[in-house]
């Protein structure tokens, strides 16, 4: 059998970086390439109803092998990696028996994964780690989740004496750009409930996430030769700077934690004549979320009133909402995951997701979907790493969840 670790080392070499600018699904062709590979592997394992549709969604079924009613459960992960960092030519490095010291990711570029910057790494002294080579991300978000689901399914296939209900497998594109559930066919998937395997460090169990929106601000200026610009020129870049300064400075991501929301400026571009800003807006509380969006709109209105012209245009688009609203009525699915972790010697860490998963939107589409850990750290960048034992434990948790449902331990 292929372990989750072996699968991860294989899958990360597929460039599946998503791109919000293409406006197609999947947003990049590399996701279909990995999709074809996963489809082939699922077929080789003998799963039923294996499909890869034109939008890059993979679905498959492992039929039940018990003569009793068992809930049909799904396990879901996403194939794409973040646009924040290149995923071209990923070269994972395996660090065995980590000694607690600096890890040189790239000697030529002097890129070092250091406990002084990332103290959590010292929790894995003596363990095997998978890191980047310092020039790309790793892609454990979420190819670790894909690998762990595949490894668990293969284990069940190769050990048919283990009782299980009907298991649904789903792999999605474009989660990293907020579009992972756009074309997910919940009815076709056929699960009563599901789990995404898309979390971070070992033990994470999440059923709360941010309410999320994007805010795009277009600012018009007026360009005049600087020698004769007095009382004529309007620099869109200075207005953009004014707009940014009206956002509460202490409510940026780098100053928030836990249940605190934020405004995050993710891009800025401009010239005198025209500038553009893009923010993401996040909050766990729905009322506070609405207030944050209203603040951005009011800043635009204030600047337009100040300059006596419609220089600022604000466009806000909701992305997803807090899944807690949909999961709490069936909270036993979280309790089962909690019990599964305890039974495989993993300490559950129930915490809010300071981000989102496909499960957030799927929960609002009628498929309650809390989130399980993958074991990874420092996603979306060159300092990303994952302990191999955490991946193995993630597989154990998936298998234990399946066992608990068969035993009716609800």
PEWO-V732928 format. One record per backbone hydrogen bond with DSSP energy under -0.5 kcal/mol. CO is the residue of the C=O (numbers start at 1). NH is the residue of the N-H. E is the energy in kcal/mol with one decimal. If there is no record, write none. Layout:
co=CO nh=NH e=E
co=CO nh=NH e=E
This chain:
co=3 nh=7 e=-2.1
co=4 nh=8 e=-2.5
co=5 nh=9 e=-2.4
co=6 nh=10 e=-1.2
co=7 nh=11 e=-3.2
co=8 nh=12 e=-2.4
co=10 nh=13 e=-1.1
co=11 nh=14 e=-1.9
co=13 nh=15 e=-0.5
co=14 nh=16 e=-1.0
co=16 nh=81 e=-1.3
co=19 nh=22 e=-1.2
co=28 nh=31 e=-1.0
co=28 nh=32 e=-0.5
co=29 nh=32 e=-0.8
co=29 nh=33 e=-1.5
co=30 nh=34 e=-2.1
co=31 nh=35 e=-2.3
co=32 nh=36 e=-2.5
co=33 nh=37 e=-1.6
co=34 nh=38 e=-2.6
co=35 nh=39 e=-2.6
co=36 nh=40 e=-2.2
co=37 nh=41 e=-2.2
co=38 nh=42 e=-2.6
co=39 nh=43 e=-2.3
co=40 nh=44 e=-2.5
co=41 nh=45 e=-1.6
co=42 nh=47 e=-2.0
co=43 nh=46 e=-1.3
co=48 nh=61 e=-2.6
co=51 nh=59 e=-1.9
co=53 nh=56 e=-2.2
co=56 nh=58 e=-0.5
co=57 nh=53 e=-2.0
co=58 nh=171 e=-2.0
co=59 nh=51 e=-2.5
co=60 nh=169 e=-2.7
co=61 nh=48 e=-3.0
co=61 nh=63 e=-0.7
co=62 nh=167 e=-2.6
co=66 nh=68 e=-1.0
co=68 nh=70 e=-0.6
co=71 nh=73 e=-0.7
co=72 nh=192 e=-2.8
co=72 nh=193 e=-1.1
co=73 nh=168 e=-2.6
co=74 nh=195 e=-2.0
co=75 nh=170 e=-2.3
co=76 nh=197 e=-2.5
co=77 nh=172 e=-2.1
co=81 nh=18 e=-2.2
co=82 nh=85 e=-1.0
co=86 nh=137 e=-1.9
co=87 nh=90 e=-0.6
co=93 nh=95 e=-0.6
co=93 nh=131 e=-2.8
co=94 nh=96 e=-0.7
co=95 nh=129 e=-2.8
co=98 nh=126 e=-3.2
co=102 nh=104 e=-0.6
co=103 nh=105 e=-0.9
co=103 nh=113 e=-2.9
co=106 nh=110 e=-0.7
co=106 nh=111 e=-2.2
co=107 nh=110 e=-0.5
co=110 nh=112 e=-0.6
co=111 nh=105 e=-1.9
co=111 nh=106 e=-1.9
co=112 nh=114 e=-0.9
co=113 nh=103 e=-2.6
co=114 nh=117 e=-1.2
co=114 nh=118 e=-2.7
co=118 nh=121 e=-2.0
co=119 nh=122 e=-1.7
co=120 nh=123 e=-1.7
co=121 nh=124 e=-1.9
co=122 nh=125 e=-1.1
co=124 nh=127 e=-2.3
co=127 nh=98 e=-2.9
co=128 nh=388 e=-2.5
co=129 nh=95 e=-3.3
co=129 nh=131 e=-0.5
co=130 nh=386 e=-2.0
co=131 nh=93 e=-2.5
co=139 nh=143 e=-2.2
co=140 nh=142 e=-0.9
co=140 nh=144 e=-1.8
co=140 nh=145 e=-0.7
co=142 nh=146 e=-2.1
co=143 nh=147 e=-2.3
co=144 nh=148 e=-2.6
co=145 nh=149 e=-2.2
co=146 nh=150 e=-2.4
co=147 nh=151 e=-2.4
co=148 nh=152 e=-2.1
co=149 nh=153 e=-2.5
co=150 nh=154 e=-2.5
co=151 nh=155 e=-2.0
co=152 nh=156 e=-1.9
co=153 nh=157 e=-2.4
co=154 nh=158 e=-2.7
co=155 nh=159 e=-0.8
co=159 nh=162 e=-2.2
co=161 nh=163 e=-0.6
co=164 nh=65 e=-2.0
co=166 nh=73 e=-1.5
co=167 nh=62 e=-3.0
co=168 nh=75 e=-2.3
co=169 nh=60 e=-1.7
co=170 nh=77 e=-1.9
co=171 nh=58 e=-2.7
co=172 nh=79 e=-3.1
co=172 nh=80 e=-0.6
co=174 nh=177 e=-0.8
co=174 nh=179 e=-2.3
co=175 nh=178 e=-2.0
co=179 nh=182 e=-1.3
co=181 nh=184 e=-1.1
co=183 nh=185 e=-0.5
co=184 nh=186 e=-1.1
co=185 nh=189 e=-2.4
co=186 nh=190 e=-1.9
co=193 nh=74 e=-1.8
co=194 nh=370 e=-0.7
co=195 nh=76 e=-2.6
co=196 nh=198 e=-0.8
co=196 nh=372 e=-3.2
co=199 nh=374 e=-0.5
co=200 nh=374 e=-1.1
co=200 nh=375 e=-3.5
co=201 nh=204 e=-1.9
co=203 nh=349 e=-3.3
co=204 nh=373 e=-1.1
co=205 nh=351 e=-1.3
co=206 nh=371 e=-3.0
co=208 nh=353 e=-3.3
co=211 nh=283 e=-1.6
co=212 nh=319 e=-3.3
co=212 nh=320 e=-1.0
co=213 nh=281 e=-2.9
co=214 nh=317 e=-2.5
co=215 nh=217 e=-0.5
co=215 nh=279 e=-2.9
co=216 nh=218 e=-0.5
co=216 nh=315 e=-2.5
co=217 nh=219 e=-0.5
co=217 nh=277 e=-2.4
co=218 nh=313 e=-2.7
co=219 nh=275 e=-2.4
co=222 nh=234 e=-2.3
co=225 nh=228 e=-2.1
co=226 nh=229 e=-0.8
co=229 nh=232 e=-2.6
co=229 nh=233 e=-2.5
co=234 nh=222 e=-3.1
co=234 nh=236 e=-0.7
co=235 nh=239 e=-1.8
co=236 nh=240 e=-2.3
co=237 nh=241 e=-2.1
co=238 nh=242 e=-2.1
co=239 nh=243 e=-2.6
co=240 nh=244 e=-2.4
co=241 nh=245 e=-2.1
co=242 nh=246 e=-0.8
co=243 nh=246 e=-1.0
co=244 nh=247 e=-1.5
co=248 nh=251 e=-1.6
co=249 nh=252 e=-0.6
co=251 nh=263 e=-2.7
co=252 nh=255 e=-2.2
co=253 nh=256 e=-1.6
co=257 nh=260 e=-2.5
co=259 nh=284 e=-0.5
co=262 nh=282 e=-2.4
co=264 nh=266 e=-0.7
co=264 nh=280 e=-2.2
co=267 nh=278 e=-2.0
co=269 nh=276 e=-3.1
co=272 nh=236 e=-2.7
co=273 nh=221 e=-3.1
co=274 nh=271 e=-2.6
co=275 nh=219 e=-2.9
co=276 nh=269 e=-2.1
co=277 nh=217 e=-2.8
co=278 nh=266 e=-2.7
co=278 nh=267 e=-1.4
co=279 nh=215 e=-2.7
co=280 nh=264 e=-2.5
co=281 nh=213 e=-1.9
co=282 nh=262 e=-1.9
co=283 nh=211 e=-2.9
co=285 nh=289 e=-2.3
co=286 nh=290 e=-2.1
co=287 nh=291 e=-1.9
co=288 nh=292 e=-2.2
co=289 nh=293 e=-1.9
co=290 nh=294 e=-2.1
co=291 nh=295 e=-2.1
co=292 nh=296 e=-1.7
co=293 nh=297 e=-2.0
co=294 nh=298 e=-2.7
co=295 nh=299 e=-2.2
co=296 nh=300 e=-1.8
co=297 nh=301 e=-2.1
co=298 nh=302 e=-2.6
co=299 nh=303 e=-2.4
co=300 nh=304 e=-2.2
co=301 nh=305 e=-2.3
co=302 nh=306 e=-2.6
co=303 nh=307 e=-2.2
co=304 nh=308 e=-0.8
co=304 nh=309 e=-1.3
co=309 nh=311 e=-1.9
co=311 nh=220 e=-2.8
co=313 nh=218 e=-2.7
co=315 nh=216 e=-3.1
co=317 nh=214 e=-2.7
co=320 nh=212 e=-3.0
co=322 nh=325 e=-1.2
co=323 nh=326 e=-1.7
co=323 nh=327 e=-2.0
co=324 nh=328 e=-2.4
co=327 nh=330 e=-2.0
co=328 nh=331 e=-1.5
co=330 nh=333 e=-2.2
co=331 nh=334 e=-1.1
co=331 nh=335 e=-2.1
co=332 nh=336 e=-2.4
co=333 nh=337 e=-1.2
co=334 nh=338 e=-2.4
co=335 nh=339 e=-2.5
co=336 nh=340 e=-2.7
co=337 nh=341 e=-2.1
co=338 nh=342 e=-2.0
co=339 nh=343 e=-2.2
co=340 nh=344 e=-0.9
co=341 nh=344 e=-0.9
co=341 nh=346 e=-2.8
co=342 nh=345 e=-1.4
co=346 nh=348 e=-0.7
co=349 nh=205 e=-1.9
co=349 nh=351 e=-0.6
co=352 nh=354 e=-0.7
co=353 nh=210 e=-0.8
co=353 nh=355 e=-1.9
co=355 nh=210 e=-1.5
co=357 nh=360 e=-1.4
co=357 nh=361 e=-0.8
co=358 nh=362 e=-2.6
co=359 nh=363 e=-2.2
co=360 nh=364 e=-0.9
co=361 nh=365 e=-0.7
co=362 nh=365 e=-0.7
co=362 nh=367 e=-2.7
co=363 nh=366 e=-0.9
co=366 nh=368 e=-0.5
co=368 nh=194 e=-2.4
co=370 nh=196 e=-2.4
co=371 nh=206 e=-2.3
co=372 nh=198 e=-1.1
co=372 nh=199 e=-2.5
co=375 nh=387 e=-0.8
co=377 nh=385 e=-1.7
co=378 nh=381 e=-0.8
co=381 nh=138 e=-0.5
co=381 nh=384 e=-1.4
co=384 nh=132 e=-0.7
co=385 nh=377 e=-2.6
co=386 nh=130 e=-2.3
co=387 nh=391 e=-1.2
co=388 nh=392 e=-2.0
co=389 nh=393 e=-2.0
co=390 nh=394 e=-1.9
co=391 nh=395 e=-1.8
co=392 nh=396 e=-1.9
co=393 nh=397 e=-2.4
co=394 nh=398 e=-2.1
co=395 nh=399 e=-2.4
co=396 nh=400 e=-2.3
co=397 nh=401 e=-2.6
co=398 nh=402 e=-2.0
co=399 nh=403 e=-2.0
co=400 nh=404 e=-2.6
co=401 nh=405 e=-1.9
co=402 nh=406 e=-1.6
co=403 nh=407 e=-2.1
co=404 nh=409 e=-2.3
co=405 nh=408 e=-1.0
co=408 nh=410 e=-1.9
